Amino acid sequence: MAERLVAADASPLIGLASAGAFGLLRKLFPKVTVTAAVRDEVLAGGDLPGARELEAAICNGWIVIVPNPDDVEYADLGAGESSTLALARNHPGACLVLMDDPLGRSHVRAHGLAVTGVAGVLLAAGHAGLASSIRSFFARLERSDFRLSREIIRTILEQAGEA
C-alpha cells in the first residue's frame, strides 16, 4: 500500500507563512510534497511570506520537491494548481491536496480526492491541540496580503469553538 501523499499548492504555503503558522504543517504532516512548479512559484516571491519558510523546509527534508508530472491537462488552472492536481491524481494511494483556489478545489473534488486549504489546516491544528487558539493566525492573515473571506473565517472559528 502506498503511503498517504500530502500534495501542496503554493497558496496554502504562502498563506500559512503569512499567518505565522507554517510550522503547523510539519506538526500535522511529517512529509509534504510539492511540484517544481509550486516551488518556483513560492520562491519567486523572494522575501515575501513562504519563500524562506519553503527553502528551510526543503533543507530540513520534510518538504520534498518532485518533477512536474507530464500529464498536466488543466488549461483553466495555473501551473502550480495543475501540477499539484496531476501529482495527486497519479498517486496510487490515499492523498490530501492542500489548495485554496476555488476552481482548482472543484477539479480536485471531481477526481474524488480530499482537499483542504489554509483555513482547514488551521482548524486541524486547533483540533489536534497544536495551537491554543487559531484566532490569532486569522488576525495575522487579515493584516497581510493573503485573503480569505470573512464567512470562511467565521465558519472555521465556530468549528474551532472560538466564535
C-alpha positions in Angstrom: 0.0 0.0 0.0 1.4 3.4 -1.0 1.9 5.9 1.8 -0.5 8.9 2.1 0.5 11.8 -0.1 0.1 15.3 1.1 0.5 17.5 -2.0 0.6 21.3 -1.5 -0.1 24.1 -3.9 1.6 27.4 -3.5 -1.3 29.3 -1.9 -1.5 27.3 1.4 2.3 27.6 1.8 2.2 31.3 1.4 -1.0 31.8 3.5 0.3 29.7 6.4 3.6 31.6 6.3 1.7 34.9 6.3 -0.3 33.7 9.3 2.9 32.7 11.2 1.6 29.1 11.0 4.0 27.4 8.5 5.4 25.2 11.2 2.0 23.7 11.9 2.3 21.9 8.6 5.2 19.9 9.9 3.4 19.1 13.1 0.4 17.9 11.1 2.1 16.1 8.3 5.6 14.6 8.6 6.1 14.9 4.8 4.6 17.4 2.3 5.3 17.1 -1.4 5.3 20.0 -3.9 6.0 20.0 -7.6 8.8 22.0 -9.2 6.2 24.5 -10.5 4.9 25.1 -6.9 8.4 25.5 -5.6 9.2 28.0 -8.4 6.0 30.0 -7.7 6.7 30.3 -4.0 10.4 31.1 -4.3 9.7 33.7 -7.0 8.3 35.8 -4.1 11.9 36.4 -2.9 11.4 37.9 0.6 7.6 37.5 0.6 6.0 35.1 3.0 6.6 31.5 2.2 9.9 31.7 0.3 12.2 31.5 3.3 10.0 29.0 5.0 9.9 26.7 2.0 13.6 26.9 1.5 14.2 25.9 5.1 11.6 23.1 5.0 13.3 21.7 1.8 16.7 21.8 3.5 15.3 20.1 6.6 13.8 17.4 4.3 10.2 17.5 5.4 9.0 19.2 2.2 10.0 17.2 -0.9 10.2 18.5 -4.4 9.2 16.3 -7.3 9.3 17.0 -11.0 6.2 18.4 -12.7 4.0 15.5 -13.9 4.0 15.0 -17.7 0.2 14.8 -17.9 -0.8 18.3 -16.8 -4.1 18.9 -18.6 -5.9 21.7 -16.8 -5.7 24.8 -19.1 -8.1 26.7 -16.8 -5.7 26.4 -13.8 -2.3 27.9 -13.1 0.9 25.8 -13.4 1.0 25.1 -9.6 -2.6 24.0 -9.3 -2.3 21.9 -12.5 0.8 20.2 -11.5 -0.4 19.6 -7.9 -3.7 18.1 -9.2 -1.8 15.8 -11.7 0.6 14.7 -9.0 -2.3 13.8 -6.7 -4.4 12.2 -9.4 -1.5 9.9 -10.4 -0.7 8.8 -6.8 -1.8 5.2 -6.2 -2.8 5.6 -2.6 -4.5 8.0 -0.2 -4.0 11.6 -0.9 -4.7 15.0 0.6 -4.4 18.1 -1.6 -3.7 21.5 0.1 -5.2 24.1 -2.3 -7.1 27.3 -1.8 -8.1 28.2 -5.4 -11.8 27.5 -5.8 -11.6 26.2 -9.4 -8.7 24.0 -8.5 -10.5 22.7 -5.5 -13.5 21.8 -7.7 -11.2 19.8 -10.0 -9.7 18.0 -7.0 -13.1 17.0 -5.7 -14.2 16.0 -9.2 -11.4 13.4 -9.1 -12.6 12.1 -5.7 -9.6 13.5 -3.9 -9.6 15.1 -0.4 -8.8 18.8 -0.3 -8.3 21.5 2.3 -6.7 24.9 2.4 -5.2 27.4 4.8 -8.4 27.6 6.9 -8.7 23.8 7.1 -5.1 23.3 8.1 -5.6 25.9 10.9 -8.7 24.1 12.0 -6.9 20.7 12.0 -4.1 22.2 14.1 -6.6 23.6 16.6 -8.4 20.3 16.8 -5.1 18.5 17.3 -4.1 20.8 20.2 -1.2 22.2 18.3 -2.4 25.8 18.9 -4.3 27.0 22.0 -6.2 29.4 19.7 -6.3 29.7 15.9 -7.9 33.2 16.0 -4.5 34.9 16.2 -3.5 33.2 12.9 -6.5 34.5 11.2 -5.8 38.0 12.6 -2.3 37.9 11.1 -3.8 36.8 7.8 -6.2 39.7 7.8 -3.2 42.1 8.2 -1.4 40.5 5.3 -2.0 40.5 1.6 -3.5 37.0 1.8 -7.2 36.9 1.5 -9.8 34.6 3.0 -13.5 35.5 3.1 -14.9 36.7 6.4 -17.5 33.9 6.0 -14.9 31.2 5.8 -13.0 32.6 8.8 -16.3 32.9 10.9 -17.3 29.3 10.0 -13.8 27.9 10.9 -13.7 29.8 14.2 -17.2 28.4 15.0 -16.0 24.9 14.3 -13.0 25.5 16.5 -15.2 26.7 19.3 -13.7 30.3 19.1 -16.7 32.2 17.7 
